[in-house]
Amino acid sequence: MSNGDSITIVSCGTMRNALERLKDEGLLDGIDLVFTDVCLKERPWELERQLKEKLNEAGDRSDKLLVVYGNRCFYDSVNPERDVDKLLHEEPSARCDRIKEHSCVEMMVSEDCKADMSKGKKVYWIMPPWIENRDDVYYEWDLGKRNQTFPQNDVAMVLDSSGFFNDLMENDPEKILEFSDWMGVPMDAVEITLDRFRGLLKERIEKLRTNG
């Protein structure tokens, strides 16, 4: 049974840690969280299935949904114009809004911030859950595809808002070395805050509440 005054967030599992931390600090009081698996971009059929399933699940409990997915997170090779927003419009059971960014990376850091942090280098940006779920995130990536993608960058940079990278360096450094060898580029990390993501969430939540 849905509640017209309630909001449910439907998010990619990549953002679970950040959303749960923001909920713990009180930003998302009264807002339910529902997650798909981490980064299903390489399996668009599974992304579509899980996202629609979670939207329906969330729509049963709320009339307002906030989707934490970027517009570049879904690609339909048969119909390239069919993006994440099109998927949302195919599920009309609840009013949906979405954080209007390209991907989870841009939800965490702006383009200007990325330019400052890259210091002139070509950077492949990584979210921490991608390291833990490599085989699922980079589904069926063979050596050829890896060589087309990673070596054109100078470094792979982990956007770390929770101390994940330092913990991994201390407790399981082999995992970082193995991931770096698998990509063929060195790996480093940059510490960030949740300030940008927090601001984006507050903006969309206020819009949902204000516009009924």
N, C-alpha and C positions, 0 to 999 in steps of 0.2 A: 504494500500500500504506500503510495508516494505522499510526500509532505511538500506542499507548495512553497513553504518557506525554507526548505533545506537545499543544500548544495552537496553534490558528490563530485569529487575529482577522479577522473579516469586518466591514468598516466601510464606511460612506458615504465617498465621496471627499472630502467636506468636511473630514474629520478626518485626511486623509493627512499634511499637514505636521506636525501635532501628534504623531501616532503615530510618524512617522519620526524626529522629534527625540527622542522618549522612547526609541526603540529605539537611537539613537546614544548616548544617555547610559547605556545598559545596563539599563534597566528591563525591556525586552522580549527579553532574551537568550534564544535558542532558540525564540522565538515567531514564526511566519510571519504576514505581513500580506497580506490580500487586499481589494481595493477595488471597489466599484461606482462608477458615475459620481457626480459632485457633485450632491447635493440633487435627487432625482428625485420629490419630493413632488407636484409638479404633473402628473406622468405616472405615476400609480400602477400602471398596467399594465406599464410598463417597469421600475419599481422591483421589482415582484413577479418579473418575469422575471430581472432581473439578480441580485437577492438569492438566489433559489433556485438559479440557476446557480453563484454563488459559494459558497453553502453546500455544494452537491454537490462542487464543486472542492476546497473546504477539507476536507470530510469524507473525501476520498480520501487525505489526508495526515495527518489527526489525528482522534482520537476525541472531542476536546473542542474546542468552538468558543465564542469570545466574540464576541458581536455588538454592534457600536457603532452602534446605531440607536435613536432615541427612539420612544416609543409613539405620538407624534403625527405620525410621519414617513410613515405609510401610512394612507390612508382608502379604503375600498371603498364606493362610493356605492350599490351594490346590496345589500351586507351590511355595514352600519356597525359591527357588532360584530366584524368580521374585521379585527383590527389586526396590528401587527408580530409580537406574540407568537403569534397564531394562525398566521401564515405560518411561523414557526419550527417549530411543532408539526406542520405539514404536511410537514416535511422531517425524518423521524425517523432518518436515517442516522448522525447523530452527536449527542452530548450538547451541548446549547446552553445558554449563559447569556447574559444581556444586561445592559448597564448600564441601571439602572432610572431613567431620566430622560425628561422629555417630548420633548426635542430636543437637538441639539448645543449650542445656546445654554446650556441648563441644565447640560450636561456641563462647560462652561467656567466658568460663574458661577452661584451659587445665587440663589434668589429674593430672599433678604435682600440679597445683594450687588448685584443688579440695582436693588433699591429704593434702596440707598445711592448708587449711581452715577447714577441718573436724577434725583436732586435735585428731586423733585416734578414733573418733566416727563414727558410721555407719550413713550416711546421705542420706536422700531422697531429691534430688534436685528439686526445683520448680521454674518455670518461672512465673512472676507476672500475665500474662493473664490467666494462669490456675486457679487462684483463682477466677477471675471474671467470668470464663466460666466453672465452675466445672462440672456441669451436662453434658455438651457436651464433655469436655475433658475426663472425666471418665464415658463414656457412659455405662449405665446399670451396673455399679459396685454395686453389692449387698454387704451385710455385710461380707459374706464369702470371696469374692474376696479382699475386703479391708483388712480383717484380714490376708490374705495370703501375702499381699504386704507391708503394712505400718508398722505394729508393729515390724518387724524384724529390723527396723531402730531406732536409738536413738533420732533422731530429723529430722524434715522436714525443710530444709533451702531454703529460697527464695533468688534467685540471683537478686539483686536490683541495677540497674544502673541509676534509675531516681528518687529515693526518694519515690517510691510507698508504701513501707512497713510502713515508718514513717507516711506518710499521712493517710494510712488506720488505723494505731494505734491511730492517733489523731482524725480522723473523724468517723470511723466505726469499733472500736475494736471488737465489737461482731462478725463481719464477720471473723476475724482471729480466735477467740475462737471457733466459729462454725466449721470452716474448720479443726482446730486442733482436736476437738472432733470427727468429722466425720472420720478423719484418725486414731485417737487413739494414736497420738504421739504429743509431743510439737512442736511448730513452732517458728522459729526465722528467721532472715535475715542477709545477709552479703552484704555490699556495694561493688560494682565492677565498673569498668570503661568499656567503649566500645573499649578499645585499641586492644584487641585480635580480636574482630569481625571486627573492622576497618581494621586491617592488613590482615585478611583473605579475605575480600572483595577487597582490593586494589590489592592483589596478583592475584585473579581470573580475575578481570577486566582488569588488565594489560596483562594477558595471552590472553584473548579474543581479545583485541585490537591489540596485537603484531602478533598473529597468523592469523589475517585476518578473 
